[in-house]
Structures are given as structure tokens and as C-alpha cells.
Amino acid sequence: MKPKKVFPSAITIFGAKGDLTRRKLIPALYNLYIENRLPEAFTIYCVDFLTVDMDAFRNDLLGGINEFSRNGKADPKQWETFAERICYLQGDFTHPDTYTQLKSKLDEFDMKTEKRGIRMFYFAVAPRFIEVIAEALYTHKLCNKAALDRIVVEKPFGSDLNTAKKLNRFLAKRFAEKQIYRIDHYLGKETVQNIMAFRFANYVFEPLWNKKYIDHVQISVAEQVGVGKRGGYYDSSGALRDMIQNHLMQLLCIVAMECPGAYDAEKIRDAKTKVMKDVRPFTPTDVFKNVIRAQYTAGEVNSAVVPSYREEAQVSSKSNTETFAAMRLFIDNERWEGVPFFMRTGKSMTRQSSVIVIQFKDSPHKIFKDDVVPNRLLISIQPELEISLLFESKVPGLDMKLLPVEMDFMYQDAYKESLPEAYEALLLDVLEGDATLFMRADQVEAAWKVVMPIIDTWKKYPAKQLRLYKAGTWGPDAATTLLKPYAKDWFRLSN
């Protein structure tokens, strides 16, 4: 267990009336509070442009906790004490008065605690406000102590390599790199964090984690939901930018990275960055050969009728934006030379599922009459939290008959306590100054470099090879063809 923080902490959330604050941030902070993981002296300043009644605002946040917290409904006494720490500040992000007002509150908090504490500024805002808020924090000297002050920036971090570089340069002129926490909530998930422990603390697997024994790797993140109310954002983004450039690329790094010299934030981030730099660059020909893009048409998901993507709100009727993307890539280094990595993500698919499959090569020992199924390691991130190993076993009886069986590790069976949500782990890490699970500037740029040839090719040929798939299915047939000759189909968790 991490030691309890002794520094007072002032937490500021820009975009306090947004969905992220109500569904994720406040429930996460409340859970940290009731589990005694926040410092004794803390306050939460919620900043947004709307004028609200304080009691109504707090009740709305309570509703979010009751609906979305892993611990269920809030205890009235604990909530009352927690709610007293929440202060709402009405202000325009673009107006200096907002930051003058915030500075006054932060100074007041420091005087009350008699100590200059941690300041965390969470940007739960649209991308267009990132530079505006960052500039104001810098100008008003609200975030000027590198050892104590941190900003948390949500994705998307840029819309391409050039904008990511521009944003990195902008922030670097105003803050030290160690103050900037580029958040990807996937990295806070318990199963994702466990991959490093699984690989590097269990020597039985690490010697097999290379091209000699592994045939291929599948990383698949399927979403049941469509674009919903995000059509305006999504139509300028698409699956490649929204999911692969960040979430799936980070999963790839954890699976493929070399063992860092120590469990240290910089060494771990160095190892992850090296993976992305070793990804074989895509040529335009490679894009159409090794990358599949598709868009969902009308269909049914869980017996509910889903309109086609082009019929969704705020989506162009002629849009060529992909809601599904799959790719085959190679990592050109000594460990992974020749091993294909397959990545897939899509919206309006059959079920919600995030899985990593390590498919081992066929056994060289051909002494049995039965066909031997190669070993397979499954890491399920959601909805099941599971690690499963498929191996061959003799069926009980007088004959030598083989059958593949699974050895499962299920989180709910091994640990009775509820697992912390990703945002709980990440917010606590920010307060503790631990950047291990956050992306560094060069990591962000390396990830964009991998996907930029694909973005540029699709931009040049906007409609070429844009497939269609029916909502409620697993995507276009072309994505399955991409796997050949390594696999017949993508691994799917049973419905």
C-alpha cells in the first residue's frame, strides 16, 4: 500500500459540469476519500462557465456517485463531509477574472493549511481549451512550482503529429515535463497494470516471450456503443485517432516492451517508446494491404435498432470516417522480428470486449494421433478480468486422447474486495507525483508517427477500400482475411 500523503492537496477540475466529472472524476475522488487515500487537508475546486446553485450542483455529483461508483450509493455522513470540500467557481475559461478568482481560493487554502501543498489541475475540457487554460495558469503563476504543481490533460493529445508536437512545445515552454500528466485511462485498468507483473515477475513466461515461441499477437477492443452524442467530435477523428493511436498502441507497448532496468517511471516509459520507434513504417501500399477501415450501417445491438453511422447526429451524410479499424504491423527488433501484431477496434459491435491474445507456435513434437492445439494465453481486460492459459491435456480413460483445457485466473475469485477504477489509480498517482502510467511527450509523438502514414494515405484516397459492416456484428470480413495465414478468425469471448 502506498503511504498516505502528508501534503495538503488542492484539486481543480476545469469542465466541472461535464460528463467526465460526474461519471468518473468525482466518484473516483470520493472512493479515494472513503478509503483514506487522500490527504487530511484537501479541497476540490470545480470550474465551469454555467451559473449553478451550490446545493443542486453537489446533489448532481452525489447522483453520479450513486450511479457510477463501484462502492454503490454514498454513505450520507461520509458524503456530507466530502461535499464540504467541494467548491464551485463559475467562470469563463478564456477570461482572466476566472483565474484571479481561483488564485484567491488557492491562496486561501494555503493559508488555512499553513503549508504550500500539491496543486492538481485537471483539464476535463474540449481540446480547444487546453492551451487557453495552460496559458492562464502560467500567466497567473498558479502552477509555477515544478515539484508540487501538476496538470492533467485528457486525450486527444493533438489530432496528428504536427499538432501533437505543437502542443508539446507550447506546454514545455510553460511547465516542466514532470508537471504534465497526459492521461490514458486504459493504463489505469487493473488488468493492464497486471501485464507487467505477469511478464516480469513470473520467469516461466518471459523466456517464451519472443519470436522463437510466439506465432502472433492479437489486441482487440470492441465496443457495443455507437458514436451516440459524440458525432461532432468523432466525425473529425475516427477509430484510428480515437482508439488505436492511444489506447491500443499503449497496450502494444506493454506487451512488446523489453524489461526496464527498474520499476521506475522514466525507465518504463523509455522501454515503451522504444517499441513504437521499432514499429515498421507503413508505405501507402502497406496501408491498403495491412490496414482495414470500415463504417457501420444500420443494424441491431442487443435487440435495439441502431442507425447507420451516416445517420447519427452531427455526422455528415457523406462521411468516410471509419468506425472500425484493424491492422497488421511488425516490430523490427531482435525479440519480435517476423512476428505479426494484429490490432482491431470498432463501434456498434456484437459485444463489449477488450482482450489480448498471445498465440504460441505449434508444438514441434508430433507423437500424438490427435491434432494438438497450440498454447494460447488470453488476457481479458473487460468486461471479464481474467488471465487464461490454453494447453493440451489427456482425457481421462484408457486411450491416449488429447483435449485442450484452460487454466484460469479470475480476479473476482482471487480477490474478494472490489477493484479500484482506473481513474482512482491515475488520480492518486498524480497526487503522489508518480508518472509511470502517463505518457511522456516523446511517447505521444512516437505513437502519432506510427499512424501518420495511414492518416495521410486515407486523406489522399478518402473513399478507397472503405468497407461497411452491419451494426451488431464483429466488423467486415476483410478484417478476418487480414489474419491469414496466422489465424482463421479473431479471438472472441463467448456471448
PyMOL commands that set and color helices and strands:
alter all, ss='L'
color gray80, all
select helices_A, chain A and resi 19-34+54-68+76-83+96-113+127-139+161-172+177-179+185-188+190-200+206-208+228-234+239-256+265-278+284-290+309-311+411-414+422-432+441-460+477-481
alter helices_A, ss='H'
color red, helices_A
select strands_A, chain A and resi 9-14+42-48+86-90+118-123+149-153+180-182+214-222+291-297+299-301+304-306+324-330+340-346+353-360+376-382+386-394+402-410+466-470
alter strands_A, ss='S'
color yellow, strands_A
deselect
rebuild
show_as cartoon
